[in-house]
Amino acid sequence: MAKFSINLKEGKINKETELIIGIDLGTTNSLVAYIKDGVPVTVKNEIQKSSLLPSIVHFGAAETILVGDAAKERIVTDPANTVYSVKRLMGKSFGDVADFKQYFGYQVIDEDTESLVKIRVKDRFYSPIELSAIILKELKKRIEANLNRTVNKAVITVPAYFNDVQRQATRDAGKLAGLDVLRIVNEPTAASLAYGITVDKSEGQTIAVYDLGGGTFDISILHIEDGIFEVLATNGDTFLGGDDLDRAIVELWMARNGLDAEALHQNKQLSQQLRLKAEEAKKALSQADKFEDTYEHLNLGLSKDEFETAIKPLIERTIKHCAAALKDAELDTNQIDHVIMVGGSTRTPLVKKLVADYFKTAVNDTLDPDEVVAMGAAIQADILAGNQRELLLLDVTPLSLGIETVGGLMDVIIPRNSKVPSKAGRQYTTSVDGQKNLKVSVYQGERDLVEHNRKLGEFILKDIPPMPAGLPKIDIQFILDADGILKVKASELRSATEQSIAIKSPYSLSEEEMAKMLIDSIQHAEQDMKDRALLEARNEAQNILLSTEKFLKQHRNILNEKEIGRTTELATILKEAKSGTDKDAINKAIEELNEFTAPLAHRAMDHTIAEAMKGKKI
Ligand code: AMP
């Protein structure tokens, strides 16, 4: 149904169709885009005529807030009150970011390491969600002014490796900015949409999205088939980008002009100037073969060859990540059909060349690498608005999701790299007679013991009717929706008792940690397997000891002293083995106890049946 409104300024009637905007909420810059006459366009600001809104917020005196270019200038003049790179803090606890807190010029608060970070500016505390909301509000304002209408629905992009907490935080930021976030879309998926890689139905295509921005590098391998996108693998480095190329140039100039690190440390003005000049040189060398300049008698000339020699090792590092992603996706370079370039730093010719060489194919670089993600978000928004053929967007989970079972073992319910949305479940039971409550602790990670994984949340399934251990049927369902938000539901099937949570936990993972967890899980695989086997043996021993104890109590009357004595003796041996670390010794003790008690259990059963039959006369 078409709605219309009156534009008082121009005295015109606007026929308003539903407008959903696309937003690229970036670490360095953010953009907003929409579909105009069938094509995606980004919205520029009125003064600088740039579509990039620096993702920077400055808090001035008397509650004034500056966003974007105006705030960017304050990074140098008023660092304590200027917040940048807030995306790095989304959904993170202080523990997650403690290692790189010196990276921020503003104050990141450590209240207790498990709660989400807060940023202190003067006497106020802001969450990364609130700060992102300020940036989103600015984008909303920009497009509303440009189109002269209100907008309240958006699609926002996030990196493919963002976990459910980070995705939820992004949604919350949108909500806070007055935007109904209809979909969270992966950045590489958006970039592929912008390049129109929708293929003929018969054949799927595999795409590598190479994203080198100002401070971060991401490589994503996607597969698209029948309009369905799937993330096969992601890799990258959160601290590798254009800034590092600038630094390489500064170092080259320092060496040439006989300056050492201390000289730069002492002279902040010089350091800042060299950095700016380096970026200028780098950008110039994307077109020219030579850059010439001086600063206070320092020779700041740079040839393209010198530049390329200096940055080659950095670009080679990105190629290593590409290889790791391909390995994860179990693919070879010749299986990649398209390579898409995203991020301002992919304008550097050597970047394009080395990437094309590695993938042995020409790269897609016809769209503006800064705008391509926002454009794709706008296309996704348009699809949701019903203006385009529906495309299903599919992603994968970067880490396994599961619950803690007895002995601290991780029981994976949705394995790593499962397609999203995804639903999986498993049945469990109680380990104690008459158990009324069951704690369900949800973890993320690849290790066998939950203590090495990350806890996402927990809840208690209450009011299970009293039943002997092992009888309740507890069904645990994991439902991961299209945005990567996890809902966990537990129900006792015999009594229809039910409890569920949506994971909104204060924990989250940095990309480094995620990579580390994956590496750790491989390096520790052997030890983890041993630990798991030991714990499983101990769990089994515990169950058998409990039932033996129960058996002795209930059936003492049909057992003789010798039998009681030997059972107790074997149980003691098992108890001792259980407290040791030799799983084989435990298993052996289990077997011996079982072997001895099996005939006794039979006798007890016969006796019980006979007792039950007594007095039942026909
Ligand atoms: P992004 O985070 O995607 O906006 O990327 C910004 C990065 O792209 C910064 O490091 C810029 O210096 C870099 N950049 C912008 N324009 C160029 C260019 N013409 N050549 C090389 N790098 C560029």
Residues whose N, C-alpha, C, O or C-beta is under 5 A from the ligand:
A	BS01	AMP	T28 N29 L212 G213 G214 G242 D243 E279 K282 K283 S286 G343 G344 S345 R347 T348 D370
